[in-house]
C-alpha cells in the first residue's frame, strides 16, 4: 500500500509521527516544567534547535519572504512561518521595534557593525537593508551549526558563527531576538553581549512575568513543522533588568510585542517584551 513515507524525506515522516503522538497524548504546545533544565537530559524528544526540520522551514518560505521585503506591504510574515493568513501582528511589532533600535544605532553614521545573536540563516541582514537601504552593514550572526552552515552559503558577504567566538570583538549594535531565553545560563550570555557592544543591545521577543520567579517551560512546535521540542526561560522582569544593570547596561526603552502564549500550569502567565539597552 502507498504511504507518504515512500516519498517524504525522513525528517518529515518523523515529524508527522511525533505530531500524531502529541495529539493522541493531548499534550499542550506550551507547558510549565517544574524539573527545569534537567528535563533536557532525560527526554530524547527535547532536541533543541539544531535539527533539519527548522532549516527546512526557513528554506521553504525564503523566496516568498525576500519578495515581501521588496514590496511595500507591511512586514508581517516571519521567514519560517507556515501560519495561514497574510499578516502576523506580533512579527510586525517585533520588526518595528527592531527598526527603531537600528535607526538609533545608525544615527549620524553611514556604516555600523551588528551582531545577530540567534539570527537563524541571516534574515535580519535583509530586513536591515530593506529598512535602511543606504546603510553599510557589517553583519555577524551566531546560531546553531545546521543554520550557520546554510547561512554561509546563502549570504557569503556576512559572517556566521556556531560558537561564542563572535563575542571576542565589539559591535555598534547587538540584536538578540527570540534567543536569550533559550540559553540555560542566560545571565552569563547577557553579560557577554553587554561586553561586546559599544552602543546598543536589543533583547526582544523575551517572555517575562512580573510576580512569579523565573521558571522553565517546554514548547512542542509540531504544528509549525518543527520536529523537535525545546526548553526556555520565562524570566522575572525585575530579575532580568537587575542583571542587565549589573552587566553595565542602561535601559533606553521597553516595548510590548504582543505574544502571550498559554503555558499550561505556569505559576504566572507570561508576555513577550523587548528591551533596548545602551552601554552605561
C-alpha positions in Angstrom: 0.0 0.0 0.0 1.2 3.5 -0.9 2.3 5.7 2.1 3.6 9.2 2.5 6.8 7.6 3.9 7.5 6.4 0.4 8.1 9.9 -0.9 8.6 12.1 2.2 12.1 12.8 3.4 12.9 11.0 6.7 12.7 14.2 8.9 9.2 15.0 7.6 8.0 11.4 8.2 9.4 11.6 11.7 7.7 15.0 12.2 4.3 13.6 11.2 4.7 10.7 13.6 5.7 13.0 16.5 2.8 15.3 15.8 0.3 12.3 15.8 1.8 11.2 19.2 1.4 14.6 20.7 -2.2 14.9 19.6 -3.0 11.4 21.0 -1.5 12.3 24.3 -3.3 15.6 24.5 0.0 17.4 25.3 -0.2 21.2 25.2 2.1 23.1 22.9 3.4 25.1 25.8 3.8 23.7 29.3 5.5 24.6 32.6 8.4 22.2 33.5 9.0 22.1 37.3 12.1 20.0 36.8 13.6 22.8 34.8 16.6 22.1 32.6 17.1 18.6 34.0 14.3 17.6 31.7 16.6 18.1 28.7 18.9 15.3 29.9 16.1 12.8 30.4 13.7 13.4 27.4 15.0 12.4 23.9 12.3 14.4 22.3 13.9 17.7 23.5 16.3 18.1 20.6 16.6 21.9 20.7 17.1 24.0 17.5 19.9 22.2 15.7 17.6 20.0 13.7 16.9 19.7 9.9 13.2 20.5 10.1 13.9 24.0 11.4 16.2 24.7 8.5 13.7 23.3 6.0 11.1 25.7 7.4 13.3 28.6 6.6 14.2 27.3 3.1 10.6 26.6 2.1 9.5 30.2 2.6 12.7 32.1 1.9 11.8 33.2 -1.7 8.4 34.5 -0.6 10.0 36.3 2.4 12.5 38.0 0.1 9.7 39.1 -2.2 7.8 40.6 0.6 10.8 42.6 1.7 11.0 44.1 -1.8 7.3 45.1 -1.7 5.6 48.0 0.1 3.4 45.6 2.2 3.5 45.5 6.0 6.4 43.4 7.3 4.1 40.9 8.9 5.3 37.4 8.0 8.4 35.7 9.5 10.8 33.9 7.1 10.0 30.5 8.5 6.3 30.8 9.3 3.7 28.4 7.9 0.9 30.2 9.6 -2.1 30.9 7.4 -3.2 34.4 6.6 -1.2 37.4 5.2 -0.3 39.2 8.4 1.2 38.4 11.9 0.8 41.4 14.2 3.5 40.0 16.7 6.1 39.7 13.9 5.2 43.2 12.6 5.6 44.7 16.1 8.9 42.9 16.5 10.2 44.3 13.2 9.0 47.9 14.1 10.8 47.7 17.4 13.9 46.5 15.6 13.6 49.3 13.1 13.6 51.9 15.9 16.7 50.3 17.5 18.5 50.1 14.2 17.8 53.7 13.4 19.2 54.8 16.8 22.3 52.7 16.4 22.9 54.0 12.9 22.1 57.7 13.7 24.7 60.0 12.1 26.6 57.0 10.7 27.0 55.6 7.2 28.0 52.1 8.4 27.7 50.0 11.5 28.7 46.6 12.8 26.0 44.3 14.0 25.8 41.0 15.9 22.6 39.0 15.5 22.6 36.5 18.4 20.4 33.6 17.4 19.9 35.0 14.0 18.9 31.8 12.1 20.1 31.9 8.5 20.6 35.7 8.5 17.2 37.1 7.7 17.8 40.3 9.7 20.5 41.2 7.3 18.0 41.5 4.6 15.5 43.2 6.9 18.1 45.8 7.8 18.8 46.5 4.1 15.0 46.9 3.4 14.6 49.3 6.4 17.7 51.5 5.9 18.8 50.9 2.3 21.8 53.2 2.3 23.4 51.8 5.5 26.5 49.8 5.1 26.2 46.9 7.5 29.0 44.7 8.7 26.7 41.8 9.7 27.6 38.9 12.1 25.3 36.1 13.0 25.5 33.4 15.7 23.3 30.3 15.7 23.3 26.5 15.8 25.6 24.7 13.3 22.9 23.5 10.9 21.6 27.0 10.4 25.0 28.6 10.3 26.2 26.2 7.5 23.3 27.1 5.3 23.6 30.9 6.1 27.2 30.9 4.9 26.1 29.6 1.6 23.1 31.9 1.3 24.9 35.1 2.4 28.6 34.8 1.7 29.1 38.6 2.4 28.1 38.0 6.1 29.9 36.4 9.0 28.4 33.3 10.7 29.4 31.6 14.0 28.3 28.4 15.6 30.2 29.2 18.9 30.9 32.3 21.0 33.9 33.4 19.1 31.8 36.3 17.9 32.0 37.8 21.4 35.7 38.4 21.1 35.1 41.6 19.2 32.9 44.7 19.6 29.8 45.8 17.8 27.9 49.1 17.4 24.6 47.2 17.7 23.6 43.7 19.0 20.3 42.0 18.4 19.1 39.1 20.5 15.6 38.2 19.1 13.7 35.1 20.4 17.0 33.7 21.6 18.3 34.8 25.0 15.8 32.7 27.0 16.8 29.5 25.2 20.2 29.7 26.9 20.2 27.8 30.2 22.8 30.2 31.6 21.1 33.3 30.2 22.7 35.7 32.7 26.2 34.7 31.5 25.1 35.2 27.9 23.6 38.6 28.7 26.9 39.7 30.3 28.8 38.6 27.3 26.5 40.5 24.9 26.8 43.6 27.2 30.6 43.4 27.0 30.6 43.1 23.2 28.5 46.2 22.4 29.9 49.7 22.2 26.4 51.1 21.5 23.0 49.4 21.7 21.7 46.0 22.7 18.1 45.0 21.8 16.8 41.9 23.6 13.4 41.3 22.0 10.8 38.6 22.0 11.6 37.8 25.6 8.9 36.1 27.7 8.6 37.8 31.1 6.5 37.6 34.3 6.1 40.3 36.9 5.4 38.4 40.2 6.5 34.8 39.9 10.1 33.8 40.0 11.7 32.9 36.7 10.6 29.4 35.5 11.3 26.9 32.7 8.7 25.9 30.0 8.7 23.5 27.1 7.4 24.2 23.7 6.3 21.4 21.3 6.1 23.2 18.0 5.0 20.3 15.8 2.2 22.4 14.2 4.9 24.6 12.7 6.5 21.5 11.2 9.4 21.6 13.6 10.3 18.0 14.5 11.7 18.9 17.9 10.9 20.2 21.4 12.9 22.8 23.3 13.1 24.4 26.8 13.2 28.1 27.5 13.1 30.5 30.4 10.2 32.7 31.3 12.2 35.4 33.1 11.1 37.5 36.0 11.2 41.1 34.7 12.9 42.6 37.7 15.5 39.9 37.9 16.3 40.4 34.2 16.6 44.1 34.5 18.8 43.9 37.6 21.1 41.5 35.8 21.3 43.9 32.8 22.2 46.8 35.1 24.9 44.7 36.8 26.3 44.0 33.3 26.7 47.7 32.6 23.6 48.2 30.6 21.2 51.2 30.8 17.5 50.7 29.8 16.5 53.1 27.0 13.0 51.9 26.2 10.8 48.9 26.9 8.3 47.6 24.4 5.4 45.0 24.3 5.5 42.9 21.2 2.2 41.1 21.9 2.7 37.4 22.1 1.1 35.8 25.2 1.2 32.0 24.9 -0.9 29.9 27.2 1.7 27.9 29.2 -0.2 25.1 30.9 0.2 25.0 34.7 2.5 28.0 34.7 3.0 29.9 38.0 2.0 33.1 36.1 1.1 33.9 32.5 3.9 35.4 30.5 4.0 38.2 28.0 6.7 38.7 25.3 8.5 42.1 25.6 11.5 43.9 24.1 14.2 45.8 26.0 16.5 48.3 24.3 19.7 49.0 26.3 22.9 51.0 25.7 26.2 50.7 27.3 26.3 52.8 30.5 
